[in-house]
Amino acid sequence: MSNALDIVTTAQKQVGFYGGTTDANPYGDWYGVPNEPWCAMFVSWVFAQNDLSHLVAAQTPKGFSYCPAGLSWFQQRKGVVNKYDGKPGDLVFFSWAGNGIADHVEIVVNASRDGITTVGGNTGPEHMTDVSQYNGHGVYLRHRSYLYVLAIVRPEYETPLKPTTSLGTNKPLAIGTAATTALGAGGVAIHQSTTTPTAKPLTTASAPAWKASDLVVGKKTAAELIVEKALYNAGLIPAVAQNSTFTAADLAAVKLYQKKVGLPVTGILDQVTYALLVKGIQ
């Protein structure tokens, strides 16, 4: 059974995704509400990858797309915890206007009295200067103060975690793709867990001929690895998603690619789409 650490790991692997200047993203496509603000749908997607959707099923079996509905659901289930006692895998709801309405939600990576480190969807990088980073269109590792925290809630994981150590005494730099955004303009380091994902070599093989059966969710073929590399080169999936089994998130990224290059947006890896993706690695 997956637990809170699996949620954190899955969320961190998405750091670096950037959907451009619109709300196009694979998480909303997966949820069924495309091209809309997607922070809650990102959270729902992360839980679904670990077969834990029931822990966030505030609106549908998949989770929730509207932050106030998500927070209300956790309140009814008595899932709200002291906001200074957050643990990895908790969810934090923010109210940028301070009016008691949840505007945004992120996944807690680390927390202490000093502040919280989170992974959030539809937000901006650390160096953005506005308060909310509303519609930042990317997945980023963030270090935030408690000023705008409305509530921290704890899903009912089977295996509880101990509180994390103080961020004031534990300051490793962010890793992987997140490292480029973890140091803001002021040079402030972001704190996160000390678990370092194993680096994976990039695909260098020549692209095989198109074959529909090689390009489906759940497979890991030479053609699929080429597609993942091309999607990464196009800025549609994070580096850590390369050289892995083809996932629903990869397939959703194909739709974004088709839209980006002017093809019919079908989400199907047809021969024309595959040929253009192959050109993206040459």
Number of C-alpha atoms within 10 A of each C-alpha: 9 14 20 25 17 17 23 22 18 15 28 27 21 26 25 24 23 24 20 15 10 13 19 22 28 28 25 23 22 18 19 12 13 16 14 16 24 32 30 29 29 30 25 28 25 24 27 18 17 15 14 23 20 16 18 25 17 22 13 13 13 22 24 26 24 19 21 18 14 21 26 15 17 20 14 9 12 12 16 19 15 9 18 16 14 26 27 28 27 26 25 24 23 23 18 19 12 13 9 14 15 24 20 26 32 28 31 29 29 25 27 18 15 15 19 28 24 28 26 30 30 27 26 23 22 23 15 13 11 8 9 17 16 15 17 23 24 23 27 29 33 27 23 16 13 14 11 17 21 21 22 25 25 22 20 17 15 10 10 15 13 9 13 16 14 15 20 11 9 13 14 13 17 21 21 18 19 23 16 13 21 23 17 15 11 8 10 13 18 25 26 26 20 12 8 10 12 8 9 12 9 14 17 11 10 12 20 13 12 18 12 13 10 18 22 18 15 12 16 16 18 18 22 26 24 25 30 29 24 24 26 21 15 16 17 25 27 23 23 21 20 23 20 15 17 22 17 17 20 24 23 22 26 26 23 25 22 20 15 12 11 9 14 11 14 13 18 17 22 13 13 12 20 24 15 16 24 20 10 16 18 8
